[in-house]
Amino acid sequence: MRYSTIPPIEILAASLRDVHAVHRLEKEIFLYDAYPHLDLAFLFLTPGEVNLKAVNGAGQLVGFVTGSRSWFRSLPAWIVTLGVAPAYQRQGIGRGLLLACEDRLSRRRVRLTVRKSNFAAIRLYEQCGYQHLYTKPHYYRNGEDGLVMEKTRD
């Protein structure tokens, strides 16, 4: 299935070989809240995790997403991390990664946590069908609240 992005972006499965590039991009995007390198490697090695990357026409990483599903089908899946390089934001890449990850997670309910101040991401998630479920006070390292959002898929 093709997910709409501005060409020539391609969404592909990410592998352990991509961990270094994903980590560099995580640090660029999230500054203080980037996952440590070993945590990312663990996500890439855990069976059942969905790891995708967006690459430009030159094969450079411009975005990534990791989704996690519980062994119990009744529990929701989680979007663990989703990021797009600043120069490539607002071009449909985040949406494409999110929808592709949701499809591969194959769960009726999908959740994610987003910074309360990240209005652009919140708007994207709402446009994709996510709704605010609850707030995690002081979730991020700087004390900012995290909004837990959930999407129920048909």
C-alpha distance (Angstrom), angle and dihedral (degrees) to the residues before:
residue distance angle dihedral
M1 . . .
R2 3.80 . .
Y3 3.80 118.7 .
S4 3.75 116.2 -152.5
T5 3.79 115.0 -107.0
I6 3.78 133.3 140.9
P7 3.82 106.9 -84.1
P8 2.92 138.1 -80.7
I9 3.82 90.2 35.0
E10 3.79 115.1 114.3
I11 3.81 127.3 -165.0
L12 3.80 112.4 -143.8
A13 3.79 139.5 166.2
A14 3.80 110.6 -86.4
S15 3.78 121.2 -139.4
L16 3.78 137.8 -165.9
R17 3.81 87.1 -86.6
D18 3.82 88.0 67.9
V19 3.81 96.3 55.3
H20 3.83 95.6 96.0
A21 3.81 92.9 50.7
V22 3.82 92.3 44.5
H23 3.81 90.3 49.6
R24 3.82 91.8 51.2
L25 3.80 90.8 49.7
E26 3.84 92.1 45.1
K27 3.82 89.3 55.4
E28 3.80 91.3 48.2
I29 3.81 93.6 49.8
F30 3.79 103.6 35.2
L31 3.83 101.4 30.2
Y32 3.82 99.9 -175.8
D33 3.79 100.9 20.5
A34 3.80 102.3 47.7
Y35 3.77 114.8 134.4
P36 3.81 113.3 -105.8
H37 3.78 114.6 -106.2
L38 3.82 94.2 -108.9
D39 3.80 92.5 50.6
L40 3.80 90.3 53.3
A41 3.80 90.7 48.4
F42 3.80 88.9 52.1
L43 3.82 90.1 52.9
F44 3.80 89.5 52.4
L45 3.81 92.0 49.5
T46 3.81 99.2 44.6
P47 3.81 113.0 101.7
G48 3.79 113.6 -117.1
E49 3.80 96.8 24.4
V50 3.80 116.2 129.5
N51 3.81 113.0 -137.3
L52 3.79 118.7 179.5
K53 3.77 134.0 170.6
A54 3.78 135.3 -161.6
V55 3.79 115.6 -141.6
N56 3.78 130.4 -173.2
G57 3.81 126.1 -132.1
A58 3.82 90.1 -82.3
G59 3.81 91.4 54.7
Q60 3.82 93.9 -108.7
L61 3.80 119.0 146.5
V62 3.80 110.2 -110.1
G63 3.80 100.9 162.0
F64 3.79 145.0 4.8
V65 3.78 143.0 -171.4
T66 3.80 134.7 -167.5
G67 3.77 123.2 -164.1
S68 3.78 127.7 -172.7
R69 3.77 128.3 -158.5
S70 3.75 127.0 -164.4
W71 3.77 120.0 -122.2
F72 3.81 84.8 -120.1
R73 3.80 110.2 77.6
S74 3.81 91.2 -153.9
L75 3.82 91.3 65.4
P76 3.81 120.9 80.0
A77 3.78 123.1 -104.7
W78 3.81 118.1 -122.9
I79 3.78 133.1 -137.0
V80 3.80 96.9 -136.8
T81 3.78 99.1 -173.9
L82 3.80 136.1 -6.1
G83 3.76 125.6 177.1
V84 3.79 141.5 162.2
A85 3.80 125.4 -163.8
P86 3.82 110.3 -102.7
A87 3.82 93.5 -116.3
Y88 3.82 89.9 55.7
Q89 3.81 100.5 43.9
R90 3.82 122.3 120.1
Q91 3.80 92.7 27.8
G92 3.82 98.6 103.3
I93 3.80 95.6 -96.1
G94 3.81 95.6 116.0
R95 3.80 90.5 48.5
G96 3.80 91.2 48.6
L97 3.80 92.4 49.7
L98 3.80 92.4 46.2
L99 3.81 94.7 49.9
A100 3.80 93.1 44.1
C101 3.80 90.7 50.8
E102 3.81 92.5 47.7
D103 3.81 90.4 53.0
R104 3.79 92.5 51.3
L105 3.80 93.0 46.1
S106 3.81 89.3 60.6
R107 3.79 95.5 -158.2
R108 3.77 129.0 134.6
R109 3.81 92.6 -137.0
V110 3.80 125.3 42.6
R111 3.80 125.5 -177.3
L112 3.79 135.8 -169.6
T113 3.78 139.1 173.9
V114 3.79 122.0 -129.6
R115 3.79 134.4 179.5
K116 3.79 111.8 -95.4
S117 3.83 88.8 -129.1
N118 3.82 96.1 49.9
F119 3.79 95.1 98.2
A120 3.81 95.1 165.2
A121 3.81 92.0 55.2
I122 3.80 92.4 43.8
R123 3.81 89.9 52.0
L124 3.82 90.7 49.8
Y125 3.80 92.0 49.7
E126 3.80 92.0 47.7
Q127 3.82 90.2 49.9
C128 3.81 87.8 52.5
G129 3.81 91.8 53.1
Y130 3.82 103.1 -93.8
Q131 3.79 120.2 141.4
H132 3.79 130.7 -163.6
L133 3.81 108.6 -97.3
Y134 3.81 103.6 172.9
T135 3.80 142.6 -33.2
K136 3.81 126.1 -108.7
P137 3.82 105.4 -150.0
H138 3.83 115.7 -135.1
Y139 3.82 91.2 -2.4
Y140 3.80 96.8 150.7
R141 3.80 126.3 66.1
N142 3.79 93.3 -106.5
G143 3.82 90.8 53.1
E144 3.79 96.7 -102.6
D145 3.79 117.0 146.3
G146 3.78 121.3 -109.7
L147 3.79 121.7 -139.6
V148 3.78 114.9 -141.9
M149 3.79 109.4 -147.9
E150 3.79 128.7 -173.0
K151 3.77 135.5 -161.2
T152 3.78 122.5 -161.0
R153 3.78 110.6 -153.7
D154 3.79 124.7 -155.2
